[in-house]
């Protein structure tokens, strides 16, 4: 069947920057969503909601493991603390998928919006091979040094065996974890948010099914949870590759056309998002180490168990926010590349309304539902009460945090890394300083105040900076054309 070519009217900004005319692109399938013309509220909802749901489902990779592990008879709480120490390291490794996926996908979308279809496809190919190279480097390094790393980052003699076993088996699936996460960004940024959701949903459902089988039926414990995760990530990877290889996909993965000059650009674009995810992991490692040190032999492991439950809830709150901003990055990048600056501004405003509404709802749930969530992980009344209290403290400034997510990810979508990167670093540095100083000055549990302090500070500074910067950025795009 002959495919239709979706011609696009040139804006004055497009004529100024002299892109390759879209009319010469052959055999290009029509998009389901026209990112340059469809109604913006329809686009924001159509792109943000499925990716938010996909990320909410993606959280199940982590918290389902922890829920089942926490209820293992006899040693569930200690095993949960062990996995809590290993989890930030696993997340740090997975953050390289964010570096490459969220770095390459906006470039792909900009090139497509600007009319350079060949470079858009070669960017996908380049991202694919960078993900493979990253996994080949990271896997042996962390396998060899995992025990010393775990001990340095909060494991005790009691929790190390569980942490090491979980991380060791998880590392064997690093290629699947990176490819599934990284390639999904290239799927979503083409406007195929539902296919991106299917990819994540496939893995999450498999994990839910396989976890009890491996952990309890086959009596594999912590090792079984890690193996179930690896198999699930393999399934997600397969779905993402299939989506990028289908004939009706606008920008396909070709397995050829690696573009060396795009490597530094991909890293540059993905760096702020990478810092958000990777330093989240580093900061959780610091938090666990401080809880272990200042909690002492009596409370150290208990506080890390509570922290594992709190962090499970935190990613349930924040991953959908990241999904919303990731889903709309392609929309903003595409219209910026096309020169439709009014649509860029309105897209960002609509996204902010959506994501702030979500955080208001999650704040209400946190206040009234924290005990219910904690019960998923433990039946110990003492740990349950502490975890619920720390959850409310930790998430108390999540509404201001919504502005930080939009500020950073939308500046990244516009290629303004010199703005998004410092804003990312501000939040991370303030969290680290607070998580170190507060336990030293007061008590170990004061470390949980580090999150709300960093949230309100980064929101205030970031909103001021972005409000002053966005107008001049869009005005330069009109006058000077596109520069990637």
N, C-alpha and C positions, 0 to 999 in steps of 0.2 A: 504494500500500500504506500502510495506516495505521501511523504510527509510535508506538512505545510511549513513555510518559512515565516517566522513572526517578525515582520519588519517594524522598525521603531523610528518614530519621528525624531529628528535631531533638534536638540535644544541649542540656543546660542552658545552655551558653554561648550557643548560638544563640537560645534563648528570651530570655536576658538582653538580647542585642543587637537583638532584634526585626527580623530580616531579612524581606524579602518572601518569603512562602511559595513554595517551589518548585512546589507543587501547582497554582498558577495559570499557570505557564508552559506555553504551548501549542506543539504541534508540535515538540517538542525530541527529537532522536534519542538513542537510548541509546548510552552510551560503550562502547568496547571494553574499557577498564579502568575499574573503579569506584574512583576515587582515594580515596574515603572508607571503603571496606570491604574491598577485596581485600587479600590477604596482602602485607605490606610488602616482604619479600625478593623476591617475584615482581614487584611493582611497580618496585622499585629496579632490578632486573636488566632488566626489560622496557623501562624508560624510559631508563636510563643507558647500557646497552650499545649499542643502535642509534645513539644520538646520539654516543657516543664513536667508533663506527665511522664515522659520518658526518663527524665532524671529522677523523678520521685520513685519510679520503678527501679532505676539503677541503684538507688540507695539500698534496695533489698539485697543486692550482692553482699553488702557489708553487714546490714543489721540482721538479716535472716540467719547468717552464720552465727552471729553473736547471740541471738535469741536461743537457738538450739544449744549452743555451747554452754550458755549460762545455766541451762537446766540439766546438764549431764550429772547424773547421780554421783555424789561423793566428792567431786572436785570441780564442779561447774564454775563457782565464783573465782577460784584461782586460775582456771583455764581461761575464763573471760578476761581477767587482768592480763594474762599472757598475750592473748590475741589483741588486746587493747594496746600493748606495747608494740606488737608487730604491725598493726594496721597502718599507722602513719608512714612506716617505711614502704609498705606496699602501695600506699597512695602516692608517695613521692615518686616511685618508679612509674606509676601510671600517669603522672603529671607530664611525662614526656610526650604522651599522646596529645595532651592539651597544647604543648609547645608547637607541635607540628600541625595538628589538625586545626586549631584555632588561629595558627599563624598562616597556614596555606589557604584555608577556606575563604577568608576575606579577600585575599589577593585574587583567587579564582573568580570570585563574584565581581570584583572591580574590573578585571580584564574582560569578563563576559559583558558587563554593562557598558564597557567602553568599545566593544566590538571586536576584541582580539580573542576569538574562540580557540585558536590553536594554542596560545599561551595558557589559556584557562585549563585546557585538557592536560597540557604538559605539567602544569602546577600540581594537578592531582597525582600524576605519575611520580613526580619528584617527592611529594609527600609520602606516597606509598613506600618508596625505597628508603627514605629517611627513617620511617618507623621501623623497618626491618634492621637497619644499621644500628639504631638505638637499642633495640632488644638484644642484638648480638653483643653489644658492649656491656649493658647493664646486668644481664643475667649472670655471667660468671663472676663479676666483681662482687655482687651482693651474696651469691652462694658461698664464696670463699670466706668472706669476712662477716657473715651474718651474726654469729654468736658474740664476738667482741662488740659489734655495733649495738646489739640488743642489750647487752649488759651496761654499755655506756649510756643508753637512752631510757633506762628505767626498769629493766628486768631485774628481778631478784632471783635468789637461788631456787625459790619455789615456782616462779613463773617462767623461768628461762626454757625449760624443756618444752612447754606448750608453745611458747612464742617461736622458738627455733623450728619446731616441727611444722607449724602452720606456715611460716615464712618460706621455709625450704621447699615445700611442695608448691606453694603459690608461685615462686620464682620460675618454676619449670614452665609455667604458662605465660611468661612475660610477652612473647611475640603475639599471642592471642589477645592479651589485655591491651597492648599498644595499638594493634591494628584495628580492633573493634572500636576503641574509643576515638582514635585519630581519624579513621575513614568516615566515621559517623558524622563528623563535622562537615566533611565535603558533601555528604548526602543532604544534611539539613540546610546548608547554605545555598543549595540550588532551589530551595522552596519545597523540598520533599520531606517536610517535617514528619509526616505520618510514616513514611518508610523508615526514617530515623528512629521513630518510636517503636516500630515493629522490631527493629534490630535489638534495641535494649530490652524490650518486653520478652523477646524470645529467650535471651539469656537469663533474665530474672526468673521467668516461670520455670525454666529448667533447674535453676538453682534451688528454688523453693521445693521442687519435687525431689531433687537428688540429695539435698542436705539430710533429711531424716533417714533416707535409705543408707547413706554412707556413714553417718554419725552413729545412729542407733541400731538399725537392722544389721549392718555389717560390722558393728562395734569398732569403727575406725576412729571415733572421737574427733580430735582437732584435725588430724590428717585428712579425715573424710570430708570435713568442711572445706578445706583448701582444694582438694581434688574436685569436688562438686563445682567450686567456683571456676576452676580452670576449664572444665568441660563446658560450662555455661558460656564463658568468654569465647571459646572456640566457635560455639554456635552463633553468637552475636557477630563475630568477625565474618563468618560465612554469609550471613544475611547482608551485611554492609557491602561486601565485595560484590555480591549478586546484584544489589541495587545500583552500584556504580557501573556494572557491566551490561545492564539491560539495554536493548536497542532504543527504547523510548526515553532513556536518560539524556538530558540536554548536554551535560558535560561528563564524558565517560572516562573511566579508568582504562587505559590502553596497554599498560605494562611496558610501554616503550616511550621514548621521548624525554628521558631524564634531563632536567634543565639546571646545570650547575649554577647559573647566575641567580636562580631563584632561592637557593639554599639560604643565603644570608638574609634575604628579604623575608623568607618564611620565619626564620629565627627571630628577626627583628619584630615582626608583627605579632608573633606568638609569645614574646617574652613576658609581657605584663600579665597575660592570663596564666602562663607557666608559673610565674612568681606567686600569683594568688594561690594556686593549687599546691605547688611544691613547698612554699614557705608555710602554708597551712600545716603541712605534714611536719616540717621542722619545728614549728611552734608547738604543735601537740607533743612532739618528742621532748621539747624543753619543759612543757607543762608537766608531763609525766615524771620527768627527772626531778623537778622541784617538789612535786607531791611525794615522791618516794623519799627524797632527802629530808624534807622538813616534816613529813608525816611520821618518819621513824619506823622501827620494826613493828610497832603495834598498829599504826594506821596507814602506812605507806601503800600496801597492796589493796587495802579497802578503798582508799581514795582513788587509786588508779582504776579499780573496778567501777566506782561511781563515775569517774571521768570517761570511761569507755561507754557507759550508758548515756551520759550527757553529750558526748561527741556523736553518738549514733543519732540522737535527736537533732543535734545541730546540723548534720548533713541532710537530714530529712527536711529541715527548714530551708537550708541554703542551696542545695542542689537544684531544686525547681527554680529558684531565682536565677542561677547560672544558666539553666535551660531556657528560660524566657529571654535573657539577653543574648545567648548564643543563637537562638532561633531567629532573632531579629537582626543579628549582625549582617547576614546576607542582604536583607532588605535595605539597611542603611548603606552598606558598602556599594551595592548595585546602584542605588540612586545617586550616591556621591560620584561614582564612576561615570554615570550618565549625565551628571551635571544638574540634576533636579534637586537643588538645595532646599527649596521649601518643603519638599517631601521628606528630606532628611530630618529637618527640624521637627516636623509634625510627628514623624515616626518615633523619635526619641521621647517626645512629650507623651504620646499615647502609651508607650511602653512604661514610662515612669508611673502613670496612673494605674496601670494594670498591676505592676509589681508591688507598689505601695499598698494597694488594696489587699493583695495576697498576704503581705506581712502583718497588716492589721488583724486579719483573720487568724494568722498563726500565733500572734501575741495572745489573743483571747484563748485559743486552745491551750497554749503553754500554761496560762494561769490556772485553768480549770482541769486540764487533762494530763498534767505531768506525772501524777501517780499512776494513771492508767498505762502510760507509755512505759514507765519504769518496771511495771509488773510483767511486761513481756520478757524481761531479762533476768529477773531474780524474784525469789519468794522470801528472801531474808528481809524482815521488817526494818532492820536497822539500815541496811544498804538502800532499801527502797525509799525510806524517808529522806536520807541524805541526798540521794540522786535527784529526787523530785525538787528539793530545795535548791540544789545547785543548778538544775535545769532552768528554773525561773530567773535566777541571777544571771546566768550565762546568756540567755536570750532576751534580756530586758531592753536592749537597744537595737532589736532587729529591724524596726521600722526605719530608723536612720540608715541602717546598713543597706536597705534597698537603694538608696541614692548612691552609695558607693559602688554597688554593682553596675548600675546604669552608667554612672560617670566613667568608670574604668573601661567597661566593655564597649561602650559606644565610641569613646575616643580611640580605642583599638580598631574598631570597624572603620574609622575615618583615617587610619594610618598615623594617628598622632601619638606615637609611642613616647615621645618626649614629655607628654602630659600624663598618659595612662600609667607609665612605669613608675614615676615618682609617687603618684597617688597610691599605687599598690604597695610600694615600699613603706609609705607613711603608716598605713594600717598595720603592717607586719612588724615594723620596728617598735611601734607603740605597744603592741600586744606583747612582744618579747620583753621589753623593758618592764612593763607592768607585771608580767608573770614571774619575773625574777625578783623584783624589788618587793612586791606585796607580801609574799611568803616570808621573806627575810625580816620585814618590818613588823608584821602582825602574826599570822599563823598560816599553815600550809593551805587551808581552804580558801584563804584570801586570793589565791591564784585564779579562782574562777571569776573574779571581778575584772580580769585583764580584757576579756572579750567586750563587755559593754563600754569600757573606757576607750578602747581602740575604735569601736564602731562610731561613737558620737564624734570623736576627734576627726576621723577620716571623712565622715559625712560633711562636717562643717567646712573643712578646708577644701575638699573635693568639689563641693557644690559651688563655692565661691570661684574657684579656678575655672571650672567648666563654663559657668555662666559668662565669665569675662572672655573666654577663649573661643566659644563656638561661633559667634557672629563673625569675627575676623577670619576664621578658618573657612567658613562657607563663602564669604565674600571673595577670598583669594581663589577659591575653586572657580567661581564665575569669571574672574578676570584673567587667571593665568593658565587654566586648564588642569588636566589630571597629571599628577606626578606620583608614581608608586616607588 
